[in-house]
Amino acid sequence: MIDKKQARLRRARKTRAKIAELKSVRLSVHRSNCHIYAQVISACGSKVLAAASSLEPEVRKMLPNGGDIAAAKTIGVLIAERARSAGIEQVAFDRAGFRYHGRIKALADAAREAGLKF
């Protein structure tokens, strides 16, 4: 019997394989009940080029709750700014097997508006 996490990781594997095949920089997103995390990972997959999460002290001061759509939008803008300052414009979106709606969609839309292309 496959549990919820393993089913999600199985879905994520196919996306990650395709992104690796394209040799593209990826924007990987993870969400938990209380927080949301985003990382820009190099094309080889071994180096984190930029990261943002709702756990960071300066972000926590701005947000009452790290696990809502407002937090996801904030992290989306933050990761886009950090990626652009690292010289990255184009990324592939890796939703890590999560459904593209709610917080994942809010983060993606905010990152697009802040200038990341995917």
JOLIN-V728440 format. One record per pair of residues at least 12 apart in sequence whose ideal C-beta (glycine too) atoms are under 8 Angstrom apart, sorted by the first residue. I is the first residue (numbers start at 0). J is the second residue. If there is no record, write none. Layout:
I:J + I:J
//
This chain:
6:96 + 7:95 + 7:96 + 7:97 + 8:96 + 9:96 + 10:96 + 11:93 + 11:94 + 11:95 + 11:96 + 14:93 + 14:94 + 14:95 + 14:96 + 15:93 + 18:91 + 18:93 + 19:44 + 21:91 + 22:42 + 23:42 + 23:89 + 23:90 + 23:91 + 24:39 + 24:40 + 24:41 + 24:42 + 24:48 + 24:87 + 24:89 + 24:90 + 24:91 + 25:39 + 25:40 + 25:44 + 25:90 + 25:91 + 25:92 + 25:93 + 26:38 + 26:39 + 26:40 + 26:78 + 26:82 + 26:90 + 26:91 + 26:92 + 26:93 + 26:110 + 26:115 + 26:117 + 27:39 + 27:40 + 27:93 + 27:95 + 28:92 + 28:93 + 28:94 + 28:95 + 28:97 + 28:103 + 28:106 + 28:107 + 29:95 + 30:66 + 30:71 + 30:97 + 30:102 + 30:103 + 31:66 + 32:66 + 33:65 + 33:66 + 34:52 + 34:53 + 34:54 + 34:65 + 34:66 + 34:70 + 35:52 + 35:53 + 35:65 + 35:66 + 35:70 + 35:71 + 35:74 + 35:102 + 35:106 + 36:50 + 36:51 + 36:52 + 36:53 + 36:54 + 36:74 + 37:50 + 37:51 + 37:52 + 37:74 + 37:75 + 37:77 + 37:78 + 37:106 + 37:110 + 38:50 + 38:78 + 39:78 + 39:81 + 39:82 + 39:85 + 39:87 + 39:90 + 40:93 + 48:82 + 48:85 + 48:87 + 49:78 + 49:81 + 49:82 + 49:84 + 49:85 + 49:87 + 50:78 + 50:81 + 51:74 + 51:77 + 51:78 + 51:81 + 52:74 + 53:65 + 53:66 + 53:70 + 53:73 + 53:74 + 58:70 + 58:73 + 58:74 + 58:77 + 61:73 + 66:102 + 67:102 + 68:101 + 68:102 + 68:105 + 70:102 + 71:101 + 71:102 + 71:103 + 71:105 + 71:106 + 71:109 + 72:105 + 72:106 + 72:108 + 72:109 + 73:109 + 74:106 + 74:109 + 75:105 + 75:106 + 75:107 + 75:108 + 75:109 + 75:110 + 75:112 + 75:113 + 76:109 + 76:110 + 76:112 + 76:113 + 78:106 + 78:110 + 78:115 + 79:109 + 79:110 + 79:111 + 79:112 + 79:113 + 79:114 + 79:115 + 80:113 + 82:115 + 83:113 + 83:114 + 83:115 + 87:115 + 88:114 + 88:115 + 88:116 + 89:115 + 89:116 + 89:117 + 90:115 + 90:116 + 90:117 + 91:117 + 92:107 + 92:117 + 94:107
//
